Amino acid sequence: MYKHLVLWRLKADAPNKQTLAQEIKRRLDSLPAVIKEIRQYEVGLNIGGYKASFFDVGLISAFDDEAGFLRYIQYPEHDAVVAFISSVTAEEQIVDFEA
């Protein structure tokens, strides 16, 4: 199984961060209905109250193999979600691995 883990940090000056984080989650949650390659998909909003630097939204997704993942990132629906996320986030961290 090919796993794709992504963490996003909203821009520091973003208005109403909680609403933006929820909108990111809503848009990501819409993808499994249109992208058949997705096997597992979990999106979460950070609930930790850490004083250290942290991320606001996380995604853990799974695909049969790397080829399925590469098809997933080519869907126009995926591109639209990525464009929105890029417009409201300051940082993104990605780890892909086999499990």
C-alpha positions in Angstrom: 0.0 0.0 0.0 1.3 3.5 -0.9 0.7 6.0 1.8 0.7 9.8 1.4 0.9 12.0 4.5 0.5 15.8 4.2 0.5 18.5 6.8 -0.4 22.2 6.2 0.1 25.3 8.2 -2.2 28.2 7.5 -0.8 31.6 6.8 -0.1 33.6 10.0 -2.2 36.5 8.9 -5.1 34.4 7.6 -8.5 35.7 8.9 -10.6 33.2 10.7 -8.2 30.3 10.7 -10.7 27.8 12.1 -13.1 28.4 9.2 -10.3 28.1 6.6 -9.1 24.8 8.2 -12.7 23.5 8.0 -13.0 24.5 4.4 -9.7 22.7 3.5 -11.1 19.6 5.3 -14.4 19.9 3.4 -12.7 20.2 0.0 -10.4 17.3 0.7 -13.2 15.1 2.1 -15.0 15.6 -1.3 -12.2 13.8 -3.3 -12.9 10.1 -2.4 -16.3 10.4 -4.1 -14.7 11.3 -7.4 -11.3 9.7 -7.4 -11.5 5.9 -7.6 -7.9 5.3 -6.8 -8.3 6.4 -3.2 -8.4 3.4 -0.8 -8.3 5.2 2.5 -8.6 8.9 3.2 -8.5 10.7 6.6 -8.4 14.5 7.0 -8.1 16.0 10.4 -7.9 19.4 12.0 -5.2 19.9 14.7 -6.7 19.7 18.2 -3.5 19.9 20.1 -2.8 22.9 22.3 0.9 22.9 21.9 2.8 26.1 22.4 5.5 25.0 19.9 5.1 25.4 16.2 2.4 23.1 14.8 0.4 22.4 11.6 -3.3 23.1 11.3 -4.6 20.4 8.9 -3.3 16.8 8.2 -4.1 14.2 5.5 -3.4 10.5 5.5 -4.3 8.8 2.3 -3.6 5.4 0.9 -3.5 3.9 -2.6 -2.9 0.4 -4.0 0.5 1.5 -5.4 2.5 4.5 -6.6 0.8 4.3 -10.0 -2.6 4.8 -8.3 -1.2 7.8 -6.4 0.2 9.3 -9.6 -3.3 9.0 -11.2 -4.9 10.6 -8.1 -2.7 13.8 -8.4 -3.7 14.2 -12.1 -7.5 14.6 -11.5 -8.7 18.1 -12.1 -10.7 17.9 -8.8 -7.4 17.3 -7.0 -5.8 20.2 -8.8 -8.6 22.5 -7.7 -8.3 21.5 -4.1 -4.5 22.0 -4.2 -4.9 25.4 -5.7 -7.2 26.5 -2.9 -5.0 25.0 -0.2 -1.9 26.7 -1.7 -3.7 30.1 -1.6 -4.3 29.9 2.2 -1.3 28.0 3.6 2.2 29.1 4.4 3.8 25.7 4.7 3.3 22.1 3.6 5.2 19.0 4.6 4.8 15.7 2.7 5.9 12.1 3.4 5.1 9.3 1.0 5.9 5.7 2.1 4.9 2.1 1.7 3.1 0.3 4.5 
